[in-house]
Structures are given as C-alpha cells and as structure tokens.
Amino acid sequence: MQTSNVADVIIFTKNDALKKRISDHAKMKGVSNIVQCSTAAEAIDAVKRFAKGFLVIDWSADVQQCTRILTANRQVPDGTTRPMLIISADVNENLVTTAAEYGVSQIFFENDNPKELTNKISQLMVTANLSNDYKTTMQAVVKLRSKGKNQEALSKLLALYKKTPNDLRVTSELGDCLMAVGNWEQAAQVLNPMKETKPPYLRGIHLYGRCLMHQGNLKEAYAILKSANFFNPNDSERLCDLGNVLMQMDKLKEASSHFEKALEINPEYQEAQKGLSQVKLLSGQVNDALAMMKNITNQREMASMFNISAVMSMRQGRFESGLKLYMAAVKTLGNNKKIHSRLLFNMGVGYRRWQKPDLAKACFEEALVLDPTYEKAQKHKDIVEGLDVSDIASPNETQEITDKEMAAVTKLNDQLSDEDIKSMDFDINYGDLDDEDINEDDLEEEGITYKYSLL
C-alpha cells in the first residue's frame, strides 16, 4: 500500500551506500520513480522534469553544486514548495541559514540517530504536496512570473502578505515582485526589515541589497550583499549582484573575481558571462568582450551593454575611454540605422559632458542623417548650436578637438550598408551624465532595458 504523497524522489549524492538506503526506503513507501543523480546537471534536469518530486541533497557531495541545484530549483514553478531534505556530515549554522534561503524543509546531520533519517523522509513524504492556500498561492506566483505576468503575481502576493505579514518568504517574494514591476521605493520599504532578521534570512537580505543597488546606494548595497555572502558564498545570483555593485563602484578587478566565481559554480550562467564581458569592455579589452558576448547576447543587448559601459566610464571621468567604447559599438553594430543613431546621440551627450561641443554637434547631426525623425537629437543639436564655449567651460577647461577625432565622427556614416534594414527599438534606461541641460529622458528611447540601473 502506498504511504507517500510523492510520486517521484530525486537523490543527489556521490555516496552509493546512502543512495541505496534512501532508494530502498522510498520504494518501501510506495514510490515508483526514483531518480539517482551524481552530477548537478543530472539533478537540475530532474527537478525541472519532476516539479513536485521529493528532493534529497547530500551536502558533502559538493557544496557549490548543491547550491547550484537549489538555485535552479527556485526557478521551477513548484520548486520551492516541494519537500526537500539536506543531509550533512557536520552541524553547521551557516547551512541552516542557507537551507532557509532556498526553502529546504528539513536538515539531517549524520551524527544524529541513523533512524532519524528514515523518519524524516517518511514524514516529508506523507505531508508533501498537501494542498493549502499558502502553497497554492506561492506556486501560482512563480508560474505567473515565469510568464511575465508580474502584476497578477503581485496581486496574489499582496493578498497573502496581508494574511501572513510575518512570513519572511512571503515578504521577500513580495519585495522581489515589487522590483519586477518597477516599484523600487515600496520594495525597499518592504525589504528593509530583512537586514535585522535573526537568524539571518539570506534570500530577503540579498533582495534588499539588490534593491539598494538599483537605487544607487552602492556602498550599503555592497555591505548588505556581502553580509549574506558570508553565510552562503556559493549563490551564483548573489555573486553576480556583488560583481555588478563593484563594477558600478569602478572596482573592476574585484568585480571580475565575483563574476568568475559565479561562473565557476555555474558555467552556463549568462548574467555572470554578461557581467564579465562588461568588465572587459570597461578595461578596454573590447575584442575579448566581443568574443564572449557574441554567443550570449543579441544585437540589442550588445548595444545596451556598450552603452552602459560607456556611461560608467564617463561618470568616472574617463571620457576618452567612454567615447572609444561608443566608437567600438558603432563599428560593431553600425549596420542597424536606428541603433546606430541612438549610439551617436549618446556619443554626442558624452562629448557635451567632455566639453567638446563641436564633436557633440557632429554626433547629433550624424544621428539625424540616420533618423531624421529623431527629436532628441534635433533638440540637443539646437542646444549645442546655441551655446558659446564660455557657457560650458572656462578656456582652461576646454580641450582641443583634434582633426583625427572630428574625422572619426564625421565618417561614421560610411560604415552603413545601403540595405533596407528593419528598425529595432533601443532603450537606454540609465539616466544622464549630470549635465544640467540633459535630463533622464534624454538617454531613453523605447524598447530595451537592462537588469541593473546606474541611477
């Protein structure tokens, strides 16, 4: 007679004796499908195929790969409400906080009574997948968000939050959903108490750090993310967020090490690949960056990454480096007229900030050649034409414009083909360069967004 509410059991361990023990007990309880995994890739495939399966993870097999499996499981609609058990050789307080971060149901320490392992497995099998409002709502939220229906997910989370305002998981996911719909201030208010949780609830702390990063509070964001990383240094998403914060703080070497660590844990993690590519752009290693980007980005994303890197360089006062990145972007992506015109526009903004109005004007004019309807390029061309050099800089601050620089801008249009290329929307959603005449909208067009803002 079947005494289990689960149809599938997924076991990740390299210990054959432990694998056999768990498998035999599951069979005795009536489970017919037992998936034995020795690699993270096998386990990740299994959690995707058997969304409600009971997941058992042997922490001593490989901590980094165990964390990778749990991170992947979080993306499965029923993943974080499935029954999960971690088996560990050592009593470890950090493991307790890490387990809570991923919604793990139980931990078994091997120095406990051996019978306790089978008792815990039996208990989880019986109580697993019993329907209740909490589980049903959380499963629905993950499914809705996977389909991009964030507003619908938010409505469900708000209703659940009113019923369970002290539930750390509900609070964290509500904050994450608020960020997804762009309500960063409310997200910060909801997530702020997470930094005081005891024991620390790492998922909520991480999300609060991500929110602070988006709001531009980089020092506090770094401190918050670092505190969560102390307890669990193997979460690839958090390592990537730390890399992005450090990159925005212009600490490129440290940022690179965090992206590399994330890729060590999960070599297929595209956000870390993009982050490392961007570090290479900022470091002037354009060819290396392009080699990485060509397999992980499309043309629109590549344009956005060039733009972010250029803006970041110029905000650090490296105007020449920033403008060289725009030049490289135009050379790489210049076969698309609309993207080309937007890149030229942003080059013009950069030259204005660098106090080179003639070059700025040339960029705006070239942008208008490519797209005569581009109102913002016309607006800034008009502004530059109405400026006297004394309006933007003292004689000592104005830098000489070389013939080589002017030729580089005025001949950019030569790189365009005559083909009728379909227009692509392009959006640079990263604010201005602190020029008093340039507001946030001046670096925004319709279409593209990137995960992290520089504001």
Buried (B, 14 or more C-beta within 10 A) or exposed (E): EEEBBBBBBBBBBBBEEBBEBBBEBBEEBBBEEBBBBBBBBBBBBBBEEBBBBBBBBBBBBBBBBBBBBBBBBBBBBBBBBBBBBBBBEEEBEBBBBBBBBBBBBBBBBBEEEEEEBBEBBBBBBBEBBEEEEBBEBBBBBBBBBEEEEBEBBBBBBEEBBEEBEEBBBBBBBBBBBBBBEEBBEBBBEBBBBBBEBEEBBBBBBBBBBBBBBBBEBBEBBBBBBBBBBEBBBBBBBBBBBBBBBBBBBBBBEBBBBBBBBBBBBBEEBBBBBBBBBBBBBBBBBBEBBBEBBEEBBEBBBBBBBBBBBBBBBBBBEBBBBBBBBBBBBBEBBBEBBBBBBBBBBBBBBBBBBBBBBBBBBBBBBBBBBBBEEBEBBBEBBEBBEEBEBEEBBEEEEBEEBEEEBBEBBBEBBEEBEEEEBEEBEBBBBBBBBEBEBBEEEBBBBEBBEBEBBBE
